[in-house]
């Protein structure tokens, strides 16, 4: 697992967004103008690929047209995945070794879930009228889908999670592709930009309004969320089908366009102070 973690880290580091100016980051995105952008999302039975499986993969491949107009859709992938024997035991037998392993991993997670069935309800698993494929076959089909386009760029929200599942559950078949993490885009640029704008001499009411919509209160403290659901809702994008893979992909595409539009309006603004605070908090958490 340490080798996998290092592999995923290397992929994301190669395409790392942090530490750049807004103009520098936009220039980086511009370098992908000739790539086929493949927005994708996975749904799973848990947080750890050694004790959980994939239940759905959704993706849309587009020609971005430099994002000056609507992207041209080149292809779509959406497959549901049937349970493995291990997952069936996990779901049906509370005393099984599979359930005990799932619960152990779940309790150690930053976002523990009530039980495995809660995941299925959240991701709408079990839709009628849908075919469910073998996990390995669906993974192979997805990799074929990606390789069917020239210069694929994988785009995902919290990409490390999805990449980890794709690689582990496929037995290491995931190739090395350039990756864009929309979560990093919002974490390192959107939120720091909004905070910088509201602290300017005259302030920015529009920035304050958007930042307020991203704020999540937890008891006596709170934080500005870069969750896809929270950010999409802040921009007025429907989140009714959140946690359905293909619906999440469509939501991500619309969210990406809105976020980049906001960031483009901040060209020339120095966000290094607020960006530095984000990086410092991350470094502090890593040392724990």
N, C-alpha and C positions, 0 to 999 in steps of 0.2 A: 504493500500500500504506500510505503514511503517513496518508492520509485515512481508510482503512479502520480503521487502528489507533486513530485519534482517535474514530471513530464507535463502535467497540466500547467504548473507554474511557468515552465519555460515557454509554452505556447502563448500564455497570456502576457508574459513579460515581453515577448517579441512584438506584441501589438499593444503594449501598455499605453494607456491614455494619460496617466498621472504625470505631473511635473512639467507640463507644457503650458504655454500661454493659450488663450482662447484662439488667437490667430493660428498658432502652431498646430493646435488640435484640429481646427477646420481644414488646414492644409493637409494633415494626415488623412482625414476622411476623403479629401479630394483625390488623394493618390489611389483610392479604391474605385475611381470612376469607371474604369474598364473592367472591373470584376463583376461577376454575377453574385448579387447579394442573396444569401439564403437565410431567411429568418426562420428559426425553428424553436420548438419547445417540446419538452418531454413531460409525461405524467408518470408517477411511480407509486409503489405501495409504501414507500418510506424514504428516509433520508440517506441511507447507506446502501450502496450497490451490492455489498456482500451479504446483506440480510433482506434486501428488497429487490423487486424487479421493475422493469418498465411495463407500463400498461397502455401507453399511447405515445406516438410520435407524430407531430404535425409540422409541416414546413411549407413555405411559399418562396419560390425563386423569382427574383425580379431583376430587371435592368433598371437601375436607379434614375437614369436620365439626369444625372447630377442633382437629383432631388429638387430641381427647379420647377418640375411639374409632376403629375402623378407617375409613379413608377409603372413600368410595363411588366405585367405578370407573365412569366415564362413557363411556370409549372407549379404544381401543387402536390403535396404528399400528405396523406392522413391515414394512419393505420392503427387500429386497436389491437391489443395483444392479450391472448388468453393466459390464464394462470398456469404457472408451472406446478408440478406436484408439490414442491416445497411450499409454494404460496398457498395452495389449497389447504395444506395441513396448518399453516400459520393462521389462516382465516377461520378454520372450523374447529380447531382443538386448542383451547386456552392452556392446556398442560403440555403441549408439544414442545420439543426442543426449539423448533422454528419460532414459536411464539415467545419463548423465553429469551432467545437471541434478539428478536425484534424489540422486545420491551427493554432489554439492557441497552441497546443502541439508542433507542428512542429517548430514554431517560437522560442520556448523556448529551442529547441534542440541544441546540440553542432554542429550538421551537418544538418541544415535545407535543406529540399528538395523543388524543384520548385513547384510541385503539386503531387497529388496522382498518376496521370497517369505516371509521371516520374519514380515512383517506379516500375510500371508494365513493362515499357520498359527496365529498368535496369535488372530486374529479369526474363525477357523473359516470362512473364505470357501470357497465351492464345495460347500456342503451339497447333497446330492441331494434331489430331491423339492421343491425351492423354485424359484419363478419369479424371474427377475432383470429388473428394469425399467431403462429409460433414466434416466440421472442427472437430467436436467432434468425429466422427467415425474414422477419420485419426489419431487423437491424441490417441485414445484407441488402434488402430492398432500399432502405434509406441511404446507405452508402453508395449504392448504384445510382440513386436519384441525384445525390450530390455530385458524383463524378460525371454525370451526364451533361454538366454545364462547364463552360470555359472559365478558368480562374475563379473558382468558388470562394466566397468570403462567408464564413459562418457568423451569423448574428444572433445573439441570445441574451436574455435577461438573467444575470448571475450565471454566466457561461460556464464557470468552473464546475457547477453542479451537474449540468447537462453533459458536459464533456466527460466527466468522471463516470457517469452512468453509461454513456455510449461505449467508452473504452472497456470498463470492467465487464459489463454484461455481454459484450461481443467477444470477450477473450483477447482483448488487445488489438482489435482490427482497425481501430480509429486511426486514420491517416493524419498527417500534419497539414492543417489548413490555416490560413490567416483567420483570426477571430476578432470580432468586435463585441464587447460586452456593454450593452445599453445601461446596465446598472452603474458601471464605472463612469460613463458619460454624464450621468446625473449626479453621481457622488462627487466627482472631481471638478465639474464645470457648472452644471445647472444651479445646484444649491449654493456653491461659493459665489457665483455671479449674482444671484438674487440677494445674498447677504451683503455683498459689496455695494450693490446698487442702493439698498435701503440705508446704508451708512454714509452715503455721499452727502455733501453739504445740503442739498435740497431734498434728498430722499427720493424714493421712487414708489409711488402709490401702487402701481401695477405690479411691481416686484414684490411689495409687501403683501398684496392680496394673494398672489400665487404662493408665496412662501407660507402664509398662514394656512392655506389649504393642504400643505404638505406636513403640517405639524401634527404629531401624534402625542397625546398626553398619556402618561403611565403613572397614575397616582400623583406624587409630588414632583415628578420630573417629566420631561418629554424630549422629543427629538424630531428632526425633519426627515421624513421617510422618503426613500427612493424606491419603494415597492412599486411594481408595475401597476397594481390596482389603485394605489393612492395617487400616483402621478397621473395616471389616465383619467381618474375621476376629477382631479384638479383642472385638467384641460377640457373637461366636458365630454370625454370619450366614454361610451357605455362600457360597464364592467359586468353586465348581467350574466355573461357566460364565462366569467373568469374561472380558470382551472380546467377548461376544456382546451386541449392542445392547439387545435386549429384556430379556435376563437382567440386564444392567447396570442398566437402569431399575428393575427389581424390587428389585435389591440396594440401589440408591440410596434408594428409598422406605423400605425397612426400616431402612437406616442412618440416614436423616434422623430417623425417629421415635425411635430409640435415642439419637442425639446430643442432640436437643432435650429428651428426658426427663432426661438427665444435666445439661444446662445449666440446666433449670428448678430442679433441686435446689440450684443455686448462686445463686439469686436473692438479692440483697442483698449478695453478696460483691464486694468491690472487686478487680477483676482488672487495673486500669489499669497497674500496674507491669509485669506480664508481657506485657500487650498492647502496651505501649510498646516493649518489647524487640523484639517481632515487627515492628512498624512501622519501628523504627530499622534492623533488618537489611534490610528491604525497601528502604528509602531508600538504604542503602549500596550494595546491589546495583544499583539503578537508575542510580546515578552512575558505575558502572564503564564 
